[in-house]
Amino acid sequence: MERMFQNHEVRISRTIEGTWDFTVVDEPEMSAQASQSFPYRMAVPSCWETHPDFSIYQGVGAYRTIVNIRREASVRLIFKGISHTAHIYWDGVKVAQHYNAYTAFDVVIPDVRPGEHTLIVAADNRFSEASALHIPNDYYTYGGIIRPVVLEELYSPYVRQLYFTPEYKSGEWSAEVRAVVSNPNDMERTVQVTGTLAGIDFSLGTVTLAPGAEKKLQKSFAFPDVSSWSPEEPSLYQLHVRLYEDKDTDSPPLDDLIERVGFRTVTTRDGKLQVNGKDVVLQGFNRHEDHPMAGAALPVSLMLHDLDLMRDMGANAVRTSHYPNDERFLDLCDELGFLVWEENHARGLSLEQMRNPNFVWQCEQVNREMVEQHYNHPSIILWAILNECASDTEEGREHYSRQLGQLRALDASRPLTFASHHRERELCFDLADIVSFNLYPGWYTDEDPKALCEQARAWADQAGGAGKPMIMSEFGGDGYYGLRDKARMRGTEERQADIIEANLAAYTSSPFLSGMYIWQFCDCRVTDATGWLLSRAGAQNSKGIVDRYRRPKLAYDVVKRYFKGSQNVISNEL
Ligand code: ADA
């Protein structure tokens, strides 16, 4: 299942799950050669590292399956995530290519005959100059079809995308609904677009589409009787948009799309962050999509287990470090009322790495796809970019400025931030709505967390961040699961618990903070390489509060004590 709710009542849509034929090849195009054999079976979705023969394989993996089309249609394939570069072949012909593991892409194949067709997906997870964002790093770039694949049969214009923007004014909810309608056919079509939300029927109007054209329709409507979405009561509604033949809404609809939405606002005011006008303090975790048995392709049960553990510790927030997450995880956050910081894909890129000729377009694409695809999740309250990149340089600043501008143009309804480790050298705080610091007192430095946090506030104030809310976006320390010692030396669970305690004691008692995210929820696999960062013992980042199998370390109860003990909603205004 590709989402946690049904997306269509009219459109014929199915996920192509199960096992596909699999092989490894030297280069993607070899996968579509008629002579190519596929001796393995591989689960879809999954990471190939979970197969015993490919646990450390980096290269090209080719997947093949046969799909059956019942009657002539345009076929739309949606790939929710292929790591990291995808090459798609339909009946031996290349139809699409896409970079980045963490965002979806689609391809429409017109006039597909009824019968059997061969779909081949070549996934490439090699590091090279062609990839500016997937690089050797402090997390692992897995290989394969890591998120669901959806096949849709289109017989008419279709609703490609919906955007829902709630607004609260004079004590009442309204919302702007924007529909993007596409015509995959080779003749002009005129369709009517209607919708339903919370029992209210509305019309978005009529649109005429030339062959291959796409148009947007948008209108605002009042929804007087809905309940707000909030962390305490995450009320969700189905937004169901249907297409009809022009002037003929009595006939059955031609197409439909269902989104699930929530009514809430996010604002920043007086140096604080508000959800529905109430000041909130985010208390949560940085989380990598990583599990020893599943790699980056966690099944829904394990995603939910992660959120259940976070909730058990009293967390109300999660940061999708350092890339856009699986939509099903975001769906679960919508359902459970988690507040999500979602960020684009980048971690710790130096200025030299940002000069990769592919950096600009690859960032532009991941930013656009992240916002377009995840726009409707009420749980997402912040967008962020470029974790720990070169925001301390004038040249880096140009990238931060352009990317934050791009996000603002795509979505004016959410505040923007980025996580900085540049301390007093930071040059970009004036560009963001919220200032966020990654600082590791007690681990990488010997500083006192409270004094450092106050110092960080002063740095932000001097560097263009005055009056903006502030978040401690990363802090923590290594704790090797099972390594316990009364001496509490570095790396023991005891020492990690001490570091977490000192940091949480400081931040939960700092009234000027709007949030804190522990680094990190679970231990994660990292690139196995040399160099100070990547030579991590066991090729894993061991700063998890639970280990890779989600077994709690000693720090778990410390977090629980602090997160459950403090009040995360400070005032009630709405
Ligand atoms: C950084 C970075 C994380 C992780 C962490 C650490 O701040 O953003 O991805 O590498 O440090 O464990 O050192």
Boltz pocket constraint, residues with backbone or C-beta under 6 A from the ligand:
constraints:
  - pocket:
      binder: B
      contacts: [[A, 138], [A, 347], [A, 387], [A, 388], [A, 421], [A, 438], [A, 474], [A, 519], [A, 541], [A, 543]]
      max_distance: 6.0
